[in-house]
């Protein structure tokens, strides 16, 4: 009986590890995507000439940075 319980506990632990690993991978992929979006936003900001669109790029940059900070906090948990 103890052997069976040990096996079941091992499977649960492996399943939990797989879930944690998949969450880590998801967060890393999202962080990479946000970084790419921030780089694109920086290029847009540098090339833009219209005042309204410059303002829009600034707001988008702040939103991307907020999302980046959120993802980092979640990944650290």
C-alpha positions in Angstrom: 0.0 0.0 0.0 2.8 2.4 0.9 4.5 1.7 -2.4 1.3 2.6 -4.3 0.9 5.8 -2.4 4.5 6.7 -3.1 4.0 6.1 -6.8 0.8 8.2 -6.8 2.6 11.0 -4.9 5.4 10.8 -7.4 3.0 11.2 -10.3 1.3 14.1 -8.7 4.7 15.7 -8.1 5.7 15.1 -11.7 2.4 16.6 -12.9 2.9 19.6 -10.7 6.5 20.0 -12.0 5.2 19.8 -15.6 2.6 22.5 -14.9 5.2 24.7 -13.3 7.6 24.2 -16.2 4.8 25.0 -18.7 4.0 28.2 -16.8 7.7 29.2 -16.8 7.9 28.6 -20.5 4.7 30.7 -21.1 6.0 33.6 -19.0 9.4 33.5 -20.7 7.7 33.5 -24.1 5.5 36.4 -23.1 8.4 38.4 -21.7 10.3 37.8 -25.0 7.3 39.0 -27.0 6.9 42.1 -24.9 10.6 42.9 -25.3 10.2 42.6 -29.1 7.2 44.9 -28.9 9.1 47.5 -26.8 11.9 47.5 -29.4 9.4 48.1 -32.2 7.8 50.8 -30.2 11.2 52.5 -29.7 11.8 52.5 -33.5 8.3 53.9 -34.1 8.9 56.7 -31.6 12.3 57.6 -33.1 10.9 57.7 -36.7 7.5 59.4 -36.0 7.1 63.1 -36.8 3.4 63.7 -36.0 2.8 65.0 -32.5 -0.3 62.9 -31.9 1.4 59.7 -33.0 4.4 60.5 -30.9 2.1 60.8 -27.9 0.4 57.5 -28.9 3.8 55.7 -29.0 4.6 57.1 -25.6 1.3 55.7 -24.1 1.9 52.4 -25.8 5.4 52.2 -24.4 4.1 52.8 -20.9 1.5 50.1 -21.4 4.1 47.6 -22.6 6.4 48.4 -19.7 3.6 47.9 -17.2 2.8 44.5 -18.8 6.6 43.7 -18.7 6.7 44.5 -14.9 3.6 42.4 -14.3 5.1 39.4 -16.1 8.3 39.7 -14.2 6.5 39.7 -10.9 4.4 36.7 -11.9 7.5 34.8 -13.1 9.3 35.4 -9.8 6.4 33.9 -7.8 
